[in-house]
Amino acid sequence: MGDDSLFIDTNIVMYAAGKEHKHKNACARIISVIADGSFRKDVGTPITDTEVFQEILYRYALMERWERGILICKHFLELGLEVLPVDSNGVKRMLKLAQAYKGHGIPPRDLVHVTIMINHGIRKIVSVDSHFDLIDEVTRITPEDLYRT
């Protein structure tokens, strides 16, 4: 991974695929430019992890909309992003991050993303979640910072 890598958070996919929302257009644009290759050319290398797919499926399973969740995951996977795994080193680092950031309101699943990012030298995350701003190890970029709509 290099300095040009950007981690694509779950909410980018969810807002792009979901109902009308203030972030929908910018998130849909991100997915579109990843699909046509211009994200890589103009912004950097889009990367994600296995936990993103789990989060998407989990959310749709809660709504008893499995087929929709599976379809969204398939389409996201077809974009060709590198999908990084969670391994035992990641779990160890996640536990250290949990110790450091407990009480800050950061969901454990997002600490998994940060762990994967750190372990692969990725410092930027594209996300609407402002709690990433509390984590010193990463820099959050909003979808609107990338694509004003």
Stockholm file with secondary structure:
# STOCKHOLM 1.0

chainA/1-149         MGDDSLFIDTNIVMYAAGKEHKHKNACARIISVIADGSFRKDVGTPITDTEVFQEILYRYALMERWERGILICKHFLELGLEVLPVDSNGVKRMLKLAQAYKGHGIPPRDLVHVTIMINHGIRKIVSVDSHFDLIDEVTRITPEDLYRT
#=GR chainA/1-149 SS CCTTEEEECHHHHHHHHSSSCTTHHHHHHHHHHHHTSHHHHHTCEEEEEHHHHHHHHHHHHHTTCHHHHHHHHHHHHHTCCEEECCCHHHHHHHHHHHHHHTTSCCCHHHHHHHHHHHHTTCCEEECSCGGGGGCTTCEEECHHHHCCC
#=GC SS_cons         CCTTEEEECHHHHHHHHSSSCTTHHHHHHHHHHHHTSHHHHHTCEEEEEHHHHHHHHHHHHHTTCHHHHHHHHHHHHHTCCEEECCCHHHHHHHHHHHHHHTTSCCCHHHHHHHHHHHHTTCCEEECSCGGGGGCTTCEEECHHHHCCC
//
